[in-house]
C-alpha cells in the first residue's frame, strides 16, 4: 500500500537561534533566541510565529481540517 501523503510539510516548529519577529504581531511579539516558534513556509517567504500566535494559527488550521474531514464523510 502506498504511503499516506503529508499535506502539512510546509509547517514546522523550530528553535530560534537568534531573536526573531512574530509574523502576526510584529510590533509587540518577539521570539527570543532558544524559544520554539512555528514556521510556515510559503515559497520564499517563511514567517515565524511566537508561542501565543502559533497556537492560534494551529487552532484555526485545526478548525479547517475538522471541516474538511466532516465534508469528506
mmCIF file as Biopython writes it, N, C-alpha, C and O atoms, coordinates in Angstrom:
data_model
#
loop_
_atom_site.group_PDB
_atom_site.id
_atom_site.type_symbol
_atom_site.label_atom_id
_atom_site.label_alt_id
_atom_site.label_comp_id
_atom_site.label_asym_id
_atom_site.label_entity_id
_atom_site.label_seq_id
_atom_site.pdbx_PDB_ins_code
_atom_site.Cartn_x
_atom_site.Cartn_y
_atom_site.Cartn_z
_atom_site.occupancy
_atom_site.B_iso_or_equiv
_atom_site.auth_seq_id
_atom_site.auth_asym_id
_atom_site.pdbx_PDB_model_num
ATOM 1   N N  . UNK A ? 1  ? 0.836   -1.178 0.000  1.0 0.0 1  A 1 
ATOM 2   C CA . UNK A ? 1  ? 0.000   0.000  0.000  1.0 0.0 1  A 1 
ATOM 3   C C  . UNK A ? 1  ? 0.889   1.252  0.000  1.0 0.0 1  A 1 
ATOM 4   O O  . UNK A ? 1  ? 1.856   1.301  0.760  1.0 0.0 1  A 1 
ATOM 5   N N  . UNK A ? 2  ? 0.593   2.262  -0.826 1.0 0.0 2  A 1 
ATOM 6   C CA . UNK A ? 2  ? 1.400   3.487  -0.867 1.0 0.0 2  A 1 
ATOM 7   C C  . UNK A ? 2  ? 1.322   4.264  0.454  1.0 0.0 2  A 1 
ATOM 8   O O  . UNK A ? 2  ? 0.343   4.163  1.194  1.0 0.0 2  A 1 
ATOM 9   N N  . UNK A ? 3  ? 2.359   5.026  0.722  1.0 0.0 3  A 1 
ATOM 10  C CA . UNK A ? 3  ? 2.388   5.853  1.931  1.0 0.0 3  A 1 
ATOM 11  C C  . UNK A ? 3  ? 1.337   6.965  1.838  1.0 0.0 3  A 1 
ATOM 12  O O  . UNK A ? 3  ? 0.980   7.411  0.747  1.0 0.0 3  A 1 
ATOM 13  N N  . UNK A ? 4  ? 0.860   7.394  2.982  1.0 0.0 4  A 1 
ATOM 14  C CA . UNK A ? 4  ? -0.109  8.490  3.043  1.0 0.0 4  A 1 
ATOM 15  C C  . UNK A ? 4  ? 0.624   9.804  2.796  1.0 0.0 4  A 1 
ATOM 16  O O  . UNK A ? 4  ? 1.689   10.042 3.365  1.0 0.0 4  A 1 
ATOM 17  N N  . UNK A ? 5  ? 0.054   10.653 1.949  1.0 0.0 5  A 1 
ATOM 18  C CA . UNK A ? 5  ? 0.670   11.937 1.594  1.0 0.0 5  A 1 
ATOM 19  C C  . UNK A ? 5  ? 0.636   12.896 2.782  1.0 0.0 5  A 1 
ATOM 20  O O  . UNK A ? 5  ? -0.392  13.047 3.441  1.0 0.0 5  A 1 
ATOM 21  N N  . UNK A ? 6  ? 1.760   13.536 3.043  1.0 0.0 6  A 1 
ATOM 22  C CA . UNK A ? 6  ? 1.845   14.543 4.099  1.0 0.0 6  A 1 
ATOM 23  C C  . UNK A ? 6  ? 1.440   15.894 3.517  1.0 0.0 6  A 1 
ATOM 24  O O  . UNK A ? 6  ? 2.134   16.433 2.654  1.0 0.0 6  A 1 
ATOM 25  N N  . UNK A ? 7  ? 0.328   16.438 3.981  1.0 0.0 7  A 1 
ATOM 26  C CA . UNK A ? 7  ? -0.148  17.712 3.438  1.0 0.0 7  A 1 
ATOM 27  C C  . UNK A ? 7  ? 0.348   18.917 4.238  1.0 0.0 7  A 1 
ATOM 28  O O  . UNK A ? 7  ? 0.185   20.055 3.797  1.0 0.0 7  A 1 
ATOM 29  N N  . UNK A ? 8  ? 0.948   18.684 5.400  1.0 0.0 8  A 1 
ATOM 30  C CA . UNK A ? 8  ? 1.433   19.788 6.222  1.0 0.0 8  A 1 
ATOM 31  C C  . UNK A ? 8  ? 2.959   19.873 6.211  1.0 0.0 8  A 1 
ATOM 32  O O  . UNK A ? 8  ? 3.574   20.218 7.219  1.0 0.0 8  A 1 
ATOM 33  N N  . UNK A ? 9  ? 3.555   19.561 5.083  1.0 0.0 9  A 1 
ATOM 34  C CA . UNK A ? 9  ? 5.013   19.513 5.011  1.0 0.0 9  A 1 
ATOM 35  C C  . UNK A ? 9  ? 5.667   20.890 5.036  1.0 0.0 9  A 1 
ATOM 36  O O  . UNK A ? 9  ? 6.885   20.980 5.191  1.0 0.0 9  A 1 
ATOM 37  N N  . UNK A ? 10 ? 4.897   21.959 4.888  1.0 0.0 10 A 1 
ATOM 38  C CA . UNK A ? 10 ? 5.453   23.308 4.875  1.0 0.0 10 A 1 
ATOM 39  C C  . UNK A ? 10 ? 5.295   24.013 6.214  1.0 0.0 10 A 1 
ATOM 40  O O  . UNK A ? 10 ? 5.523   25.218 6.320  1.0 0.0 10 A 1 
ATOM 41  N N  . UNK A ? 11 ? 4.904   23.258 7.237  1.0 0.0 11 A 1 
ATOM 42  C CA . UNK A ? 11 ? 4.728   23.811 8.582  1.0 0.0 11 A 1 
ATOM 43  C C  . UNK A ? 11 ? 5.634   23.028 9.521  1.0 0.0 11 A 1 
ATOM 44  O O  . UNK A ? 11 ? 5.657   21.798 9.497  1.0 0.0 11 A 1 
ATOM 45  N N  . UNK A ? 12 ? 6.384   23.757 10.350 1.0 0.0 12 A 1 
ATOM 46  C CA . UNK A ? 12 ? 7.296   23.075 11.272 1.0 0.0 12 A 1 
ATOM 47  C C  . UNK A ? 12 ? 7.518   23.946 12.510 1.0 0.0 12 A 1 
ATOM 48  O O  . UNK A ? 12 ? 7.212   25.139 12.518 1.0 0.0 12 A 1 
ATOM 49  N N  . UNK A ? 13 ? 8.051   23.325 13.535 1.0 0.0 13 A 1 
ATOM 50  C CA . UNK A ? 13 ? 8.459   24.037 14.741 1.0 0.0 13 A 1 
ATOM 51  C C  . UNK A ? 13 ? 9.985   24.079 14.747 1.0 0.0 13 A 1 
ATOM 52  O O  . UNK A ? 13 ? 10.652  23.068 14.527 1.0 0.0 13 A 1 
ATOM 53  N N  . UNK A ? 14 ? 10.513  25.253 14.999 1.0 0.0 14 A 1 
ATOM 54  C CA . UNK A ? 14 ? 11.967  25.429 15.062 1.0 0.0 14 A 1 
ATOM 55  C C  . UNK A ? 14 ? 12.332  26.103 16.381 1.0 0.0 14 A 1 
ATOM 56  O O  . UNK A ? 14 ? 11.532  26.833 16.967 1.0 0.0 14 A 1 
ATOM 57  N N  . UNK A ? 15 ? 13.547  25.844 16.829 1.0 0.0 15 A 1 
ATOM 58  C CA . UNK A ? 15 ? 14.096  26.579 17.975 1.0 0.0 15 A 1 
ATOM 59  C C  . UNK A ? 15 ? 14.908  27.727 17.389 1.0 0.0 15 A 1 
ATOM 60  O O  . UNK A ? 15 ? 15.848  27.511 16.624 1.0 0.0 15 A 1 
ATOM 61  N N  . UNK A ? 16 ? 14.537  28.933 17.751 1.0 0.0 16 A 1 
ATOM 62  C CA . UNK A ? 16 ? 15.213  30.129 17.222 1.0 0.0 16 A 1 
ATOM 63  C C  . UNK A ? 16 ? 16.659  30.175 17.697 1.0 0.0 16 A 1 
ATOM 64  O O  . UNK A ? 16 ? 16.929  30.027 18.889 1.0 0.0 16 A 1 
ATOM 65  N N  . UNK A ? 17 ? 17.575  30.376 16.780 1.0 0.0 17 A 1 
ATOM 66  C CA . UNK A ? 17 ? 18.992  30.509 17.136 1.0 0.0 17 A 1 
ATOM 67  C C  . UNK A ? 17 ? 19.352  31.962 17.450 1.0 0.0 17 A 1 
ATOM 68  O O  . UNK A ? 17 ? 20.376  32.247 18.070 1.0 0.0 17 A 1 
ATOM 69  N N  . UNK A ? 18 ? 18.485  32.864 17.008 1.0 0.0 18 A 1 
ATOM 70  C CA . UNK A ? 18 ? 18.660  34.288 17.302 1.0 0.0 18 A 1 
ATOM 71  C C  . UNK A ? 18 ? 17.270  34.896 17.460 1.0 0.0 18 A 1 
ATOM 72  O O  . UNK A ? 18 ? 16.266  34.221 17.230 1.0 0.0 18 A 1 
ATOM 73  N N  . UNK A ? 19 ? 17.209  36.145 17.846 1.0 0.0 19 A 1 
ATOM 74  C CA . UNK A ? 19 ? 15.926  36.824 18.024 1.0 0.0 19 A 1 
ATOM 75  C C  . UNK A ? 19 ? 15.177  36.884 16.694 1.0 0.0 19 A 1 
ATOM 76  O O  . UNK A ? 19 ? 15.763  37.181 15.653 1.0 0.0 19 A 1 
ATOM 77  N N  . UNK A ? 20 ? 13.886  36.599 16.741 1.0 0.0 20 A 1 
ATOM 78  C CA . UNK A ? 20 ? 13.033  36.665 15.545 1.0 0.0 20 A 1 
ATOM 79  C C  . UNK A ? 20 ? 11.818  37.539 15.840 1.0 0.0 20 A 1 
ATOM 80  O O  . UNK A ? 20 ? 11.501  37.822 16.996 1.0 0.0 20 A 1 
ATOM 81  N N  . UNK A ? 21 ? 11.157  37.955 14.784 1.0 0.0 21 A 1 
ATOM 82  C CA . UNK A ? 21 ? 9.952   38.760 14.905 1.0 0.0 21 A 1 
ATOM 83  C C  . UNK A ? 21 ? 8.743   37.905 14.567 1.0 0.0 21 A 1 
ATOM 84  O O  . UNK A ? 21 ? 8.765   37.149 13.595 1.0 0.0 21 A 1 
ATOM 85  N N  . UNK A ? 22 ? 7.700   38.020 15.355 1.0 0.0 22 A 1 
ATOM 86  C CA . UNK A ? 22 ? 6.469   37.273 15.101 1.0 0.0 22 A 1 
ATOM 87  C C  . UNK A ? 22 ? 5.777   37.845 13.872 1.0 0.0 22 A 1 
ATOM 88  O O  . UNK A ? 22 ? 5.622   39.060 13.755 1.0 0.0 22 A 1 
ATOM 89  N N  . UNK A ? 23 ? 5.363   36.984 12.963 1.0 0.0 23 A 1 
ATOM 90  C CA . UNK A ? 23 ? 4.724   37.404 11.730 1.0 0.0 23 A 1 
ATOM 91  C C  . UNK A ? 23 ? 3.311   37.919 11.902 1.0 0.0 23 A 1 
ATOM 92  O O  . UNK A ? 23 ? 2.776   38.559 10.996 1.0 0.0 23 A 1 
ATOM 93  N N  . UNK A ? 24 ? 2.694   37.657 13.041 1.0 0.0 24 A 1 
ATOM 94  C CA . UNK A ? 24 ? 1.317   38.095 13.262 1.0 0.0 24 A 1 
ATOM 95  C C  . UNK A ? 24 ? 1.259   39.412 14.030 1.0 0.0 24 A 1 
ATOM 96  O O  . UNK A ? 24 ? 0.373   40.231 13.787 1.0 0.0 24 A 1 
ATOM 97  N N  . UNK A ? 25 ? 2.196   39.622 14.955 1.0 0.0 25 A 1 
ATOM 98  C CA . UNK A ? 25 ? 2.197   40.833 15.759 1.0 0.0 25 A 1 
ATOM 99  C C  . UNK A ? 25 ? 3.628   41.359 15.855 1.0 0.0 25 A 1 
ATOM 100 O O  . UNK A ? 25 ? 4.289   41.239 16.887 1.0 0.0 25 A 1 
ATOM 101 N N  . UNK A ? 26 ? 4.077   41.939 14.760 1.0 0.0 26 A 1 
ATOM 102 C CA . UNK A ? 26 ? 5.468   42.372 14.655 1.0 0.0 26 A 1 
ATOM 103 C C  . UNK A ? 26 ? 5.841   43.436 15.686 1.0 0.0 26 A 1 
ATOM 104 O O  . UNK A ? 26 ? 6.980   43.475 16.152 1.0 0.0 26 A 1 
ATOM 105 N N  . UNK A ? 27 ? 4.905   44.283 16.038 1.0 0.0 27 A 1 
ATOM 106 C CA . UNK A ? 27 ? 5.204   45.393 16.936 1.0 0.0 27 A 1 
ATOM 107 C C  . UNK A ? 27 ? 5.394   44.944 18.387 1.0 0.0 27 A 1 
ATOM 108 O O  . UNK A ? 27 ? 6.188   45.542 19.113 1.0 0.0 27 A 1 
ATOM 109 N N  . UNK A ? 28 ? 4.683   43.909 18.817 1.0 0.0 28 A 1 
ATOM 110 C CA . UNK A ? 28 ? 4.671   43.558 20.236 1.0 0.0 28 A 1 
ATOM 111 C C  . UNK A ? 28 ? 5.227   42.187 20.586 1.0 0.0 28 A 1 
ATOM 112 O O  . UNK A ? 28 ? 5.574   41.954 21.744 1.0 0.0 28 A 1 
ATOM 113 N N  . UNK A ? 29 ? 5.324   41.272 19.626 1.0 0.0 29 A 1 
ATOM 114 C CA . UNK A ? 29 ? 5.747   39.913 19.946 1.0 0.0 29 A 1 
ATOM 115 C C  . UNK A ? 29 ? 7.145   39.633 19.401 1.0 0.0 29 A 1 
ATOM 116 O O  . UNK A ? 29 ? 7.410   39.796 18.210 1.0 0.0 29 A 1 
ATOM 117 N N  . UNK A ? 30 ? 8.019   39.216 20.286 1.0 0.0 30 A 1 
ATOM 118 C CA . UNK A ? 30 ? 9.386   38.877 19.923 1.0 0.0 30 A 1 
ATOM 119 C C  . UNK A ? 30 ? 9.624   37.417 20.269 1.0 0.0 30 A 1 
ATOM 120 O O  . UNK A ? 30 ? 9.180   36.941 21.314 1.0 0.0 30 A 1 
ATOM 121 N N  . UNK A ? 31 ? 10.313  36.718 19.407 1.0 0.0 31 A 1 
ATOM 122 C CA . UNK A ? 31 ? 10.716  35.335 19.661 1.0 0.0 31 A 1 
ATOM 123 C C  . UNK A ? 31 ? 12.188  35.402 20.053 1.0 0.0 31 A 1 
ATOM 124 O O  . UNK A ? 31 ? 13.038  35.766 19.240 1.0 0.0 31 A 1 
ATOM 125 N N  . UNK A ? 32 ? 12.483  35.051 21.294 1.0 0.0 32 A 1 
ATOM 126 C CA . UNK A ? 32 ? 13.854  35.134 21.795 1.0 0.0 32 A 1 
ATOM 127 C C  . UNK A ? 32 ? 14.667  33.937 21.332 1.0 0.0 32 A 1 
ATOM 128 O O  . UNK A ? 32 ? 14.117  32.878 21.031 1.0 0.0 32 A 1 
ATOM 129 N N  . UNK A ? 33 ? 15.974  34.112 21.278 1.0 0.0 33 A 1 
ATOM 130 C CA . UNK A ? 33 ? 16.874  33.008 20.942 1.0 0.0 33 A 1 
ATOM 131 C C  . UNK A ? 33 ? 16.647  31.876 21.938 1.0 0.0 33 A 1 
ATOM 132 O O  . UNK A ? 33 ? 16.584  32.104 23.146 1.0 0.0 33 A 1 
ATOM 133 N N  . UNK A ? 34 ? 16.525  30.654 21.423 1.0 0.0 34 A 1 
ATOM 134 C CA . UNK A ? 34 ? 16.292  29.482 22.258 1.0 0.0 34 A 1 
ATOM 135 C C  . UNK A ? 34 ? 14.847  29.100 22.415 1.0 0.0 34 A 1 
ATOM 136 O O  . UNK A ? 34 ? 14.558  27.992 22.868 1.0 0.0 34 A 1 
ATOM 137 N N  . UNK A ? 35 ? 13.912  29.982 22.055 1.0 0.0 35 A 1 
ATOM 138 C CA . UNK A ? 35 ? 12.483  29.678 22.146 1.0 0.0 35 A 1 
ATOM 139 C C  . UNK A ? 35 ? 12.018  28.950 20.894 1.0 0.0 35 A 1 
ATOM 140 O O  . UNK A ? 35 ? 12.572  29.138 19.810 1.0 0.0 35 A 1 
ATOM 141 N N  . UNK A ? 36 ? 10.997  28.120 21.055 1.0 0.0 36 A 1 
ATOM 142 C CA . UNK A ? 36 ? 10.380  27.455 19.912 1.0 0.0 36 A 1 
ATOM 143 C C  . UNK A ? 36 ? 9.445   28.434 19.217 1.0 0.0 36 A 1 
ATOM 144 O O  . UNK A ? 36 ? 8.853   29.308 19.850 1.0 0.0 36 A 1 
ATOM 145 N N  . UNK A ? 37 ? 9.326   28.270 17.912 1.0 0.0 37 A 1 
ATOM 146 C CA . UNK A ? 37 ? 8.387   29.082 17.144 1.0 0.0 37 A 1 
ATOM 147 C C  . UNK A ? 37 ? 7.827   28.239 15.998 1.0 0.0 37 A 1 
ATOM 148 O O  . UNK A ? 37 ? 8.435   27.258 15.569 1.0 0.0 37 A 1 
ATOM 149 N N  . UNK A ? 38 ? 6.676   28.642 15.524 1.0 0.0 38 A 1 
ATOM 150 C CA . UNK A ? 38 ? 6.029   27.977 14.390 1.0 0.0 38 A 1 
ATOM 151 C C  . UNK A ? 38 ? 6.485   28.679 13.120 1.0 0.0 38 A 1 
ATOM 152 O O  . UNK A ? 38 ? 6.450   29.907 13.037 1.0 0.0 38 A 1 
ATOM 153 N N  . UNK A ? 39 ? 6.911   27.900 12.131 1.0 0.0 39 A 1 
ATOM 154 C CA . UNK A ? 39 ? 7.371   28.446 10.851 1.0 0.0 39 A 1 
ATOM 155 C C  . UNK A ? 39 ? 6.462   27.879 9.760  1.0 0.0 39 A 1 
ATOM 156 O O  . UNK A ? 39 ? 6.267   26.667 9.669  1.0 0.0 39 A 1 
ATOM 157 N N  . UNK A ? 40 ? 5.912   28.767 8.939  1.0 0.0 40 A 1 
ATOM 158 C CA . UNK A ? 40 ? 5.034   28.362 7.842  1.0 0.0 40 A 1 
ATOM 159 C C  . UNK A ? 40 ? 5.701   28.780 6.541  1.0 0.0 40 A 1 
ATOM 160 O O  . UNK A ? 40 ? 5.705   29.960 6.190  1.0 0.0 40 A 1 
ATOM 161 N N  . UNK A ? 41 ? 6.262   27.816 5.829  1.0 0.0 41 A 1 
ATOM 162 C CA . UNK A ? 41 ? 6.966   28.082 4.570  1.0 0.0 41 A 1 
ATOM 163 C C  . UNK A ? 41 ? 5.947   28.337 3.471  1.0 0.0 41 A 1 
ATOM 164 O O  . UNK A ? 41 ? 5.049   27.526 3.243  1.0 0.0 41 A 1 
ATOM 165 N N  . UNK A ? 42 ? 6.090   29.464 2.794  1.0 0.0 42 A 1 
ATOM 166 C CA . UNK A ? 42 ? 5.191   29.822 1.699  1.0 0.0 42 A 1 
ATOM 167 C C  . UNK A ? 42 ? 6.050   30.353 0.560  1.0 0.0 42 A 1 
ATOM 168 O O  . UNK A ? 42 ? 6.233   31.563 0.425  1.0 0.0 42 A 1 
ATOM 169 N N  . UNK A ? 43 ? 6.574   29.448 -0.257 1.0 0.0 43 A 1 
ATOM 170 C CA . UNK A ? 43 ? 7.516   29.839 -1.297 1.0 0.0 43 A 1 
ATOM 171 C C  . UNK A ? 43 ? 8.799   30.323 -0.652 1.0 0.0 43 A 1 
ATOM 172 O O  . UNK A ? 43 ? 9.371   29.619 0.180  1.0 0.0 43 A 1 
ATOM 173 N N  . UNK A ? 44 ? 9.266   31.510 -1.018 1.0 0.0 44 A 1 
ATOM 174 C CA . UNK A ? 44 ? 10.475  32.082 -0.425 1.0 0.0 44 A 1 
ATOM 175 C C  . UNK A ? 44 ? 10.194  32.690 0.948  1.0 0.0 44 A 1 
ATOM 176 O O  . UNK A ? 44 ? 11.111  32.872 1.749  1.0 0.0 44 A 1 
ATOM 177 N N  . UNK A ? 45 ? 8.939   33.001 1.217  1.0 0.0 45 A 1 
ATOM 178 C CA . UNK A ? 45 ? 8.541   33.613 2.477  1.0 0.0 45 A 1 
ATOM 179 C C  . UNK A ? 45 ? 8.346   32.531 3.539  1.0 0.0 45 A 1 
ATOM 180 O O  . UNK A ? 45 ? 7.761   31.486 3.255  1.0 0.0 45 A 1 
ATOM 181 N N  . UNK A ? 46 ? 8.825   32.770 4.748  1.0 0.0 46 A 1 
ATOM 182 C CA . UNK A ? 46 ? 8.669   31.808 5.849  1.0 0.0 46 A 1 
ATOM 183 C C  . UNK A ? 46 ? 8.454   32.561 7.151  1.0 0.0 46 A 1 
ATOM 184 O O  . UNK A ? 46 ? 9.373   32.662 7.964  1.0 0.0 46 A 1 
ATOM 185 N N  . UNK A ? 47 ? 7.236   33.101 7.367  1.0 0.0 47 A 1 
ATOM 186 C CA . UNK A ? 47 ? 7.004   33.843 8.605  1.0 0.0 47 A 1 
ATOM 187 C C  . UNK A ? 47 ? 7.114   32.943 9.834  1.0 0.0 47 A 1 
ATOM 188 O O  . UNK A ? 47 ? 6.795   31.755 9.793  1.0 0.0 47 A 1 
ATOM 189 N N  . UNK A ? 48 ? 7.574   33.546 10.921 1.0 0.0 48 A 1 
ATOM 190 C CA . UNK A ? 48 ? 7.704   32.880 12.210 1.0 0.0 48 A 1 
ATOM 191 C C  . UNK A ? 48 ? 6.588   33.375 13.112 1.0 0.0 48 A 1 
ATOM 192 O O  . UNK A ? 48 ? 6.204   34.542 13.047 1.0 0.0 48 A 1 
ATOM 193 N N  . UNK A ? 49 ? 6.067   32.491 13.954 1.0 0.0 49 A 1 
ATOM 194 C CA . UNK A ? 49 ? 5.023   32.866 14.890 1.0 0.0 49 A 1 
ATOM 195 C C  . UNK A ? 49 ? 5.431   32.472 16.295 1.0 0.0 49 A 1 
ATOM 196 O O  . UNK A ? 49 ? 5.900   31.356 16.522 1.0 0.0 49 A 1 
ATOM 197 N N  . UNK A ? 50 ? 5.251   33.393 17.247 1.0 0.0 50 A 1 
ATOM 198 C CA . UNK A ? 50 ? 5.576   33.129 18.641 1.0 0.0 50 A 1 
ATOM 199 C C  . UNK A ? 50 ? 4.628   32.050 19.186 1.0 0.0 50 A 1 
ATOM 200 O O  . UNK A ? 50 ? 3.717   31.609 18.485 1.0 0.0 50 A 1 
ATOM 201 N N  . UNK A ? 51 ? 4.846   31.637 20.423 1.0 0.0 51 A 1 
ATOM 202 C CA . UNK A ? 51 ? 4.028   30.581 21.016 1.0 0.0 51 A 1 
ATOM 203 C C  . UNK A ? 51 ? 2.549   30.958 21.063 1.0 0.0 51 A 1 
ATOM 204 O O  . UNK A ? 51 ? 1.694   30.122 20.769 1.0 0.0 51 A 1 
ATOM 205 N N  . UNK A ? 52 ? 2.237   32.186 21.425 1.0 0.0 52 A 1 
ATOM 206 C CA . UNK A ? 52 ? 0.836   32.628 21.516 1.0 0.0 52 A 1 
ATOM 207 C C  . UNK A ? 52 ? 0.191   32.641 20.134 1.0 0.0 52 A 1 
ATOM 208 O O  . UNK A ? 52 ? -0.875  32.057 19.940 1.0 0.0 52 A 1 
ATOM 209 N N  . UNK A ? 53 ? 0.826   33.299 19.185 1.0 0.0 53 A 1 
ATOM 210 C CA . UNK A ? 53 ? 0.257   33.409 17.838 1.0 0.0 53 A 1 
ATOM 211 C C  . UNK A ? 53 ? 0.309   32.073 17.102 1.0 0.0 53 A 1 
ATOM 212 O O  . UNK A ? 53 ? -0.611  31.743 16.353 1.0 0.0 53 A 1 
ATOM 213 N N  . UNK A ? 54 ? 1.369   31.307 17.307 1.0 0.0 54 A 1 
ATOM 214 C CA . UNK A ? 54 ? 1.475   29.990 16.676 1.0 0.0 54 A 1 
ATOM 215 C C  . UNK A ? 54 ? 0.362   29.067 17.121 1.0 0.0 54 A 1 
ATOM 216 O O  . UNK A ? 54 ? -0.177  28.304 16.319 1.0 0.0 54 A 1 
ATOM 217 N N  . UNK A ? 55 ? 0.012   29.132 18.405 1.0 0.0 55 A 1 
ATOM 218 C CA . UNK A ? 55 ? -1.097  28.321 18.917 1.0 0.0 55 A 1 
ATOM 219 C C  . UNK A ? 55 ? -2.412  28.713 18.246 1.0 0.0 55 A 1 
ATOM 220 O O  . UNK A ? 55 ? -3.234  27.855 17.925 1.0 0.0 55 A 1 
ATOM 221 N N  . UNK A ? 56 ? -2.600  30.010 18.038 1.0 0.0 56 A 1 
ATOM 222 C CA . UNK A ? 56 ? -3.815  30.481 17.374 1.0 0.0 56 A 1 
ATOM 223 C C  . UNK A ? 56 ? -3.845  30.066 15.905 1.0 0.0 56 A 1 
ATOM 224 O O  . UNK A ? 56 ? -4.896  29.684 15.391 1.0 0.0 56 A 1 
ATOM 225 N N  . UNK A ? 57 ? -2.707  30.137 15.230 1.0 0.0 57 A 1 
ATOM 226 C CA . UNK A ? 57 ? -2.614  29.687 13.836 1.0 0.0 57 A 1 
ATOM 227 C C  . UNK A ? 57 ? -2.983  28.203 13.739 1.0 0.0 57 A 1 
ATOM 228 O O  . UNK A ? 57 ? -3.733  27.799 12.850 1.0 0.0 57 A 1 
ATOM 229 N N  . UNK A ? 58 ? -2.452  27.405 14.656 1.0 0.0 58 A 1 
ATOM 230 C CA . UNK A ? 58 ? -2.756  25.968 14.653 1.0 0.0 58 A 1 
ATOM 231 C C  . UNK A ? 58 ? -4.211  25.687 15.014 1.0 0.0 58 A 1 
ATOM 232 O O  . UNK A ? 58 ? -4.808  24.744 14.495 1.0 0.0 58 A 1 
ATOM 233 N N  . UNK A ? 59 ? -4.786  26.502 15.904 1.0 0.0 59 A 1 
ATOM 234 C CA . UNK A ? 59 ? -6.204  26.328 16.267 1.0 0.0 59 A 1 
ATOM 235 C C  . UNK A ? 59 ? -7.102  26.562 15.044 1.0 0.0 59 A 1 
ATOM 236 O O  . UNK A ? 59 ? -8.029  25.793 14.789 1.0 0.0 59 A 1 
ATOM 237 N N  . UNK A ? 60 ? -6.820  27.619 14.303 1.0 0.0 60 A 1 
ATOM 238 C CA . UNK A ? 60 ? -7.608  27.925 13.101 1.0 0.0 60 A 1 
ATOM 239 C C  . UNK A ? 60 ? -7.408  26.831 12.049 1.0 0.0 60 A 1 
ATOM 240 O O  . UNK A ? 60 ? -8.360  26.435 11.376 1.0 0.0 60 A 1 
ATOM 241 N N  . UNK A ? 61 ? -6.173  26.345 11.906 1.0 0.0 61 A 1 
ATOM 242 C CA . UNK A ? 61 ? -5.904  25.263 10.956 1.0 0.0 61 A 1 
ATOM 243 C C  . UNK A ? 61 ? -6.650  23.996 11.348 1.0 0.0 61 A 1 
ATOM 244 O O  . UNK A ? 61 ? -7.163  23.282 10.485 1.0 0.0 61 A 1 
ATOM 245 N N  . UNK A ? 62 ? -6.713  23.712 12.660 1.0 0.0 62 A 1 
ATOM 246 C CA . UNK A ? 62 ? -7.433  22.525 13.128 1.0 0.0 62 A 1 
ATOM 247 C C  . UNK A ? 62 ? -8.916  22.634 12.808 1.0 0.0 62 A 1 
ATOM 248 O O  . UNK A ? 62 ? -9.540  21.641 12.432 1.0 0.0 62 A 1 
ATOM 249 N N  . UNK A ? 63 ? -9.487  23.819 12.949 1.0 0.0 63 A 1 
ATOM 250 C CA . UNK A ? 63 ? -10.900 24.025 12.588 1.0 0.0 63 A 1 
ATOM 251 C C  . UNK A ? 63 ? -11.119 23.740 11.102 1.0 0.0 63 A 1 
ATOM 252 O O  . UNK A ? 63 ? -12.099 23.101 10.721 1.0 0.0 63 A 1 
ATOM 253 N N  . UNK A ? 64 ? -10.193 24.221 10.268 1.0 0.0 64 A 1 
ATOM 254 C CA . UNK A ? 64 ? -10.301 23.986 8.826  1.0 0.0 64 A 1 
ATOM 255 C C  . UNK A ? 64 ? -10.172 22.495 8.512  1.0 0.0 64 A 1 
ATOM 256 O O  . UNK A ? 64 ? -10.909 21.976 7.673  1.0 0.0 64 A 1 
ATOM 257 N N  . UNK A ? 65 ? -9.241  21.798 9.180  1.0 0.0 65 A 1 
ATOM 258 C CA . UNK A ? 65 ? -9.082  20.349 8.973  1.0 0.0 65 A 1 
ATOM 259 C C  . UNK A ? 65 ? -10.315 19.589 9.435  1.0 0.0 65 A 1 
ATOM 260 O O  . UNK A ? 65 ? -10.741 18.640 8.777  1.0 0.0 65 A 1 
ATOM 261 N N  . UNK A ? 66 ? -10.891 19.998 10.559 1.0 0.0 66 A 1 
ATOM 262 C CA . UNK A ? 66 ? -12.113 19.357 11.057 1.0 0.0 66 A 1 
ATOM 263 C C  . UNK A ? 66 ? -13.258 19.530 10.059 1.0 0.0 66 A 1 
ATOM 264 O O  . UNK A ? 66 ? -14.036 18.603 9.833  1.0 0.0 66 A 1 
ATOM 265 N N  . UNK A ? 67 ? -13.355 20.701 9.475  1.0 0.0 67 A 1 
ATOM 266 C CA . UNK A ? 67 ? -14.410 20.971 8.488  1.0 0.0 67 A 1 
ATOM 267 C C  . UNK A ? 67 ? -14.207 20.105 7.236  1.0 0.0 67 A 1 
ATOM 268 O O  . UNK A ? 67 ? -15.165 19.548 6.699  1.0 0.0 67 A 1 
ATOM 269 N N  . UNK A ? 68 ? -12.952 19.998 6.779  1.0 0.0 68 A 1 
ATOM 270 C CA . UNK A ? 68 ? -12.657 19.134 5.624  1.0 0.0 68 A 1 
ATOM 271 C C  . UNK A ? 68 ? -13.018 17.680 5.928  1.0 0.0 68 A 1 
ATOM 272 O O  . UNK A ? 68 ? -13.602 16.985 5.096  1.0 0.0 68 A 1 
ATOM 273 N N  . UNK A ? 69 ? -12.666 17.238 7.117  1.0 0.0 69 A 1 
ATOM 274 C CA . UNK A ? 69 ? -12.959 15.851 7.499  1.0 0.0 69 A 1 
ATOM 275 C C  . UNK A ? 69 ? -14.459 15.622 7.543  1.0 0.0 69 A 1 
ATOM 276 O O  . UNK A ? 69 ? -14.946 14.578 7.107  1.0 0.0 69 A 1 
ATOM 277 N N  . UNK A ? 70 ? -15.195 16.597 8.068  1.0 0.0 70 A 1 
ATOM 278 C CA . UNK A ? 70 ? -16.652 16.493 8.115  1.0 0.0 70 A 1 
ATOM 279 C C  . UNK A ? 70 ? -17.225 16.437 6.705  1.0 0.0 70 A 1 
ATOM 280 O O  . UNK A ? 70 ? -18.111 15.631 6.422  1.0 0.0 70 A 1 
ATOM 281 N N  . UNK A ? 71 ? -16.717 17.296 5.817  1.0 0.0 71 A 1 
ATOM 282 C CA . UNK A ? 71 ? -17.200 17.308 4.436  1.0 0.0 71 A 1 
ATOM 283 C C  . UNK A ? 71 ? -16.878 16.011 3.699  1.0 0.0 71 A 1 
ATOM 284 O O  . UNK A ? 71 ? -17.645 15.587 2.834  1.0 0.0 71 A 1 
ATOM 285 N N  . UNK A ? 72 ? -15.766 15.383 4.027  1.0 0.0 72 A 1 
ATOM 286 C CA . UNK A ? 72 ? -15.358 14.150 3.385  1.0 0.0 72 A 1 
ATOM 287 C C  . UNK A ? 72 ? -16.298 12.998 3.755  1.0 0.0 72 A 1 
ATOM 288 O O  . UNK A ? 72 ? -16.589 12.123 2.939  1.0 0.0 72 A 1 
ATOM 289 N N  . UNK A ? 73 ? -16.756 13.024 4.985  1.0 0.0 73 A 1 
ATOM 290 C CA . UNK A ? 73 ? -17.680 11.978 5.447  1.0 0.0 73 A 1 
ATOM 291 C C  . UNK A ? 73 ? -19.062 12.349 5.011  1.0 0.0 73 A 1 
ATOM 292 O O  . UNK A ? 73 ? -20.013 11.617 5.286  1.0 0.0 73 A 1 
#
